[in-house]
Amino acid sequence: MSLRLKLQRPLALLGLASASLLACGAASAQAVSSLDAVQKAGVLRICTPGDYKPFSFQKPDGSFEGIDVDLMASLTASLGVKPEWVKTSWSNLMPDMVGGKCDMAVGGISVTTERQKKAFFSAPYMVNGKTPIARCADVAKYQTVADIDKPGTRVIFNPGGSNERFARANFKQAQMRLNPENLTIFDEILANRADVFVTESAEAITQQRLKPGLCAINPDKPLQYGEMAYLLPRGDVPFKAYVDQWLHLARASGEYQRVESQWLK
């Protein structure tokens, strides 16, 4: 056998092996994609804390409402499946997602690098930075992080999400109070048992409408840039591509804008 043939044969075998590995990898990725599994099951399991107006809020009867709830109705319709809501908490959001309790998670989820380490994000659908909310009489006192971070200020925050991370990272002198859940924080401020809560501008705007006496502070000039997106299984490229394309078309058609304006205007 000539030297040329000796060289060609291993290269040919290597090429076949590489092609086989690529084909197997593609087949494997396609087989485990939620895009296929969800359509086969006829159900999209959606994790949400359900305590974050205007994105996702669980009503007393157990049903959910909000921007993300309406948009998930559109996504599931495009897939030809039904939504199945899985109640979680901000502390358990990532463990539930990684543990396979749901196919995706929604409900006002901020894009962070820490979450990105364990999951994929869809394309962002909203820019929504951190904004203080306080009693309207105190708006002038809490214009900046430095204004808030004083020994006499009672900062309240909910556990497990980006609000807690922002509070702990930025407030070193203020009195810090962890509230077990999100829903009662606004009443605590109104009752003068807390002074300031820093959350996303959309929630601050929504709550000032729902709770007379509370004011969002400079929601058009947030303290920190932020984006909202949907949480998806890490590595599931086909499913992410589908969700991103659906979101793009929802924006292009005006469907997304109609849903958002219903809850924010």
Summary of the structure (lengths in Angstrom):
residues: 265
radius of gyration: 23.1
end to end distance: 79.1
largest distance: 91.8
contacts: 817
relative contact order: 0.17
helix: 46%
strand: 21%
